[in-house]
């Protein structure tokens, strides 16, 4: 339940961004935020996968655990 509430707070914050601003301003601000959020998610995913590898898991084990390809694990760790 706590995760659902957290997601709801994030969605509400997104909705509030540039509320009342002209469409062009909203679009620019949302695009900037999306870029920042994507970068943060990428960094956190890479950190988690690196921790899995550092704990002794092979690329293939990580791929199976995350339901992604071996090549994708390599890409994530190379980013």
C-alpha positions as CSV (number, residue, x, y, z in Angstrom):
1,X,0.0,0.0,0.0
2,X,2.8,2.4,0.8
3,X,4.3,2.0,-2.6
4,X,1.0,2.8,-4.2
5,X,0.7,6.0,-2.2
6,X,4.2,6.9,-3.1
7,X,3.5,6.4,-6.8
8,X,0.3,8.5,-6.4
9,X,2.3,11.4,-4.8
10,X,4.8,11.3,-7.7
11,X,1.9,11.4,-10.3
12,X,0.3,14.3,-8.5
13,X,3.6,16.1,-8.5
14,X,3.9,15.6,-12.2
15,X,0.4,16.9,-12.8
16,X,1.3,20.0,-10.8
17,X,4.3,20.9,-12.8
18,X,3.8,24.2,-14.5
19,X,0.1,24.0,-13.9
20,X,-1.5,27.1,-15.4
21,X,1.4,27.8,-17.6
22,X,1.1,28.0,-21.4
23,X,1.3,24.6,-23.2
24,X,4.8,25.3,-24.6
25,X,6.2,26.0,-21.1
26,X,4.5,22.9,-19.7
27,X,5.9,20.8,-22.5
28,X,9.5,22.1,-22.0
29,X,9.4,21.7,-18.2
30,X,8.0,18.2,-18.5
31,X,10.6,17.2,-21.1
32,X,13.3,18.4,-18.8
33,X,11.9,16.5,-15.8
34,X,11.5,13.4,-17.9
35,X,15.2,13.5,-18.9
36,X,16.2,13.9,-15.2
37,X,13.9,11.1,-14.1
38,X,15.1,8.7,-16.8
39,X,18.8,9.4,-15.8
40,X,18.0,8.8,-12.1
41,X,16.2,5.5,-12.9
42,X,19.1,4.4,-15.2
43,X,21.7,5.1,-12.5
44,X,19.7,3.3,-9.8
45,X,19.1,0.3,-12.1
46,X,22.8,0.2,-12.9
47,X,23.7,0.3,-9.2
48,X,21.4,-2.5,-8.4
49,X,22.7,-4.7,-11.2
50,X,26.2,-3.9,-10.2
51,X,25.5,-4.9,-6.6
52,X,24.1,-8.2,-7.9
53,X,27.2,-8.8,-9.9
54,X,29.5,-7.8,-7.1
55,X,27.7,-10.2,-4.8
56,X,28.9,-13.0,-7.1
57,X,26.1,-13.4,-9.6
58,X,27.1,-14.1,-13.1
59,X,25.7,-12.1,-16.0
60,X,23.5,-15.0,-17.0
61,X,22.1,-15.4,-13.4
62,X,21.3,-11.7,-13.3
63,X,19.6,-11.9,-16.7
64,X,17.5,-14.8,-15.6
65,X,16.6,-13.1,-12.3
66,X,15.6,-9.9,-14.0
67,X,14.0,-11.6,-17.1
68,X,16.3,-9.7,-19.5
69,X,18.9,-10.9,-21.9
70,X,22.6,-11.6,-21.2
71,X,23.4,-8.8,-23.6
72,X,21.2,-6.3,-21.8
73,X,22.9,-7.1,-18.5
74,X,26.2,-6.3,-20.2
75,X,24.8,-3.0,-21.6
76,X,23.5,-1.9,-18.2
77,X,26.9,-2.6,-16.5
78,X,28.8,-0.9,-19.3
79,X,26.7,2.3,-19.2
